[in-house]
Amino acid sequence: MKKETEKILVLGVLFIFPVFIYLFFASGKNNFAKLPVLTTNVFEVSDFTSLNGKDVSLKGHITVLCYWGSDISLKKGEAFNLNQKIYKRFYKFKDFQFVILITEDQEDEVMGLKEELKSGVGTDLINWKFLKGSVNAIHKHFLSLNAPLNLDSKNSSPYAFIIDRNLNLRGRDDDDIGTLYGFDARSVAEINNKMEDDIKVILAEYRLALKKYSIR
């Protein structure tokens, strides 16, 4: 009787766990539908230098891309929102990264921000990648998004963008504002209710593509 009960429990777990994973990824509005490709051929980050000296590439990664220019001291709220709601939840997924483009005078501010993020939630920041470059390089890269948005006087934007493994800007057809090119990191509601959902969808899309490829 005991062995029979254990067998039923094992079979139950094997059945329920995949269903749970499916519901986790399908919980959002998009439900496995691919996120729209809004812009193709977003520029690589070859004009920028990583603060830790390691090579960084957008190609082959699922990237949350931010333009913080010379505005790091005013980005703490946005950084905490993104770290808590997005990075902390997804950073262990293979090839997932945050890439932050800054001007060359912001290294000390970045170090201070990273310390605050670590002390705030204790998250491993290994996939937060800060890249420094010229003002021209930041503007040139931002223009490659072809988004109806602008950088401010500090070469910065409050929006976070999703770039897929093939250098495409991905977004959504939003019921409230139309096409959503980026997510306002100042808004916890937008990050929590829209961006988190879209990250789930693109990760599920990626996993399904890997599964299909492996079957072949």
C-alpha positions in Angstrom: 0.0 0.0 0.0 2.8 2.4 0.9 4.7 1.7 -2.4 1.5 2.3 -4.3 0.9 5.6 -2.5 4.5 6.7 -3.2 4.1 5.8 -6.9 0.9 7.9 -7.1 2.7 10.8 -5.5 5.7 10.6 -7.9 3.4 10.4 -10.9 1.4 13.4 -9.5 4.6 15.5 -9.2 5.7 14.5 -12.7 2.4 15.6 -14.1 1.8 18.8 -12.0 5.3 20.3 -12.3 5.2 20.7 -16.1 1.7 22.2 -15.8 3.0 24.6 -13.2 5.9 25.7 -15.5 3.5 26.2 -18.4 1.1 28.3 -16.3 4.1 30.4 -15.0 5.1 31.3 -18.5 1.6 31.6 -19.9 0.3 33.7 -17.0 0.6 36.9 -18.9 -1.5 38.6 -21.6 0.7 37.4 -24.5 0.3 33.6 -23.6 3.2 32.4 -25.7 2.4 34.6 -28.7 5.7 36.0 -29.9 6.4 39.6 -28.9 6.2 41.9 -31.9 9.5 42.8 -33.6 9.5 46.6 -33.7 13.0 47.2 -35.0 15.6 44.9 -36.6 19.3 45.2 -36.7 19.8 47.2 -33.5 23.5 48.2 -33.3 25.9 46.1 -31.4 27.8 47.7 -28.5 31.2 47.5 -30.1 31.7 51.3 -29.6 31.6 50.8 -25.8 34.0 49.5 -23.2 32.9 47.3 -20.3 33.8 48.6 -16.9 35.1 45.2 -15.8 37.1 44.7 -19.0 35.1 41.7 -20.3 33.7 41.6 -23.7 29.9 42.3 -23.9 27.7 41.5 -26.8 23.9 41.9 -27.5 24.0 39.1 -30.1 23.1 35.8 -28.7 21.6 37.2 -25.5 18.3 38.3 -24.2 19.0 41.9 -23.1 17.3 44.5 -21.0 19.0 47.6 -22.4 19.1 51.0 -20.7 20.6 54.4 -21.6 21.7 56.2 -18.4 24.3 58.5 -19.9 25.6 60.9 -17.3 22.6 60.5 -15.1 23.6 57.6 -12.7 23.0 59.7 -9.5 19.4 60.2 -10.5 18.8 56.6 -11.6 18.6 54.9 -8.2 14.9 54.5 -8.2 14.8 53.1 -11.7 17.7 50.7 -10.9 16.0 49.4 -7.7 12.7 48.9 -9.6 14.4 46.9 -12.4 16.6 45.0 -10.1 13.7 43.9 -7.8 11.1 43.2 -10.4 13.0 42.0 -13.4 16.7 41.1 -12.7 16.2 39.4 -9.4 13.6 37.1 -10.9 15.3 36.2 -14.2 19.0 36.7 -13.9 19.7 32.9 -13.6 18.3 32.2 -17.0 21.0 31.4 -19.5 22.1 34.3 -21.7 19.9 36.9 -19.9 21.6 40.2 -19.1 21.2 43.8 -18.3 23.3 46.2 -20.4 23.5 49.9 -19.3 25.2 52.5 -21.5 26.8 55.4 -19.7 29.2 58.2 -20.4 32.9 57.9 -19.5 32.7 60.0 -16.4 30.3 57.8 -14.5 32.5 55.0 -13.2 32.5 56.1 -9.6 28.8 56.6 -9.6 28.3 53.1 -11.0 30.4 51.5 -8.2 28.3 53.3 -5.6 25.0 52.3 -7.2 26.1 48.6 -7.4 27.0 48.7 -3.7 23.5 50.0 -2.9 21.8 47.4 -5.1 23.8 44.6 -3.4 23.0 45.9 0.1 19.3 46.5 -0.8 18.3 43.0 -1.9 21.5 40.9 -1.8 21.3 39.9 -5.5 24.3 38.7 -7.5 24.9 41.5 -10.0 27.1 39.4 -12.3 24.7 40.1 -15.3 24.5 43.8 -14.7 26.9 45.0 -17.4 27.8 48.7 -17.5 29.4 50.0 -20.7 31.0 53.4 -21.1 31.2 55.3 -24.3 31.1 58.8 -25.8 28.0 60.9 -26.0 28.0 60.4 -29.7 28.2 56.7 -29.3 25.2 56.7 -27.0 23.1 58.8 -29.3 24.1 56.7 -32.3 23.1 53.5 -30.6 19.8 54.9 -29.3 18.9 56.0 -32.8 19.3 52.4 -34.0 16.3 51.5 -31.9 14.2 53.6 -34.3 11.8 54.3 -31.4 9.6 57.4 -31.1 11.5 58.5 -27.9 14.3 60.8 -27.1 17.3 61.0 -24.8 17.3 63.9 -22.4 20.0 66.6 -21.8 22.0 64.0 -19.8 22.0 61.5 -22.6 19.7 59.4 -20.6 16.3 57.7 -20.9 13.9 56.4 -18.2 12.9 53.5 -20.6 14.2 50.0 -20.5 14.2 48.1 -23.8 14.1 44.3 -24.6 16.5 43.2 -27.3 16.4 39.6 -28.4 19.2 37.3 -29.4 19.1 38.4 -33.0 19.4 42.1 -32.3 15.7 42.9 -32.7 13.9 45.4 -30.5 10.8 43.6 -29.1 7.7 45.3 -27.6 4.0 45.0 -27.4 0.7 46.3 -28.8 -0.5 48.0 -25.6 -4.2 48.6 -25.0 -3.5 51.8 -23.2 -0.9 53.7 -25.3 -0.6 51.7 -28.5 2.8 50.3 -29.5 5.1 50.0 -26.5 8.7 50.3 -27.5 10.2 50.5 -24.0 9.1 50.2 -20.4 9.2 53.2 -18.1 11.5 52.1 -15.2 10.1 54.9 -13.0 6.7 53.1 -13.0 6.6 50.0 -10.7 3.2 49.2 -12.2 4.5 49.2 -15.8 7.5 47.1 -14.9 5.5 44.7 -12.8 2.4 44.3 -15.0 3.8 44.6 -18.5 7.6 44.3 -18.7 7.7 41.2 -16.4 5.0 39.6 -18.5 7.0 40.2 -21.7 10.2 38.9 -20.3 8.4 35.7 -19.4 7.0 35.4 -23.0 10.4 36.0 -24.7 12.1 33.4 -22.4 9.3 30.9 -23.1 9.7 31.6 -26.8 13.4 31.0 -26.6 12.9 27.8 -24.7 10.4 26.5 -27.2 12.7 27.3 -30.1 15.5 25.3 -28.3 13.2 22.4 -27.8 12.1 22.4 -31.4 15.7 22.5 -32.6 16.7 19.7 -30.3 13.9 17.5 -31.7 15.4 17.9 -35.1 
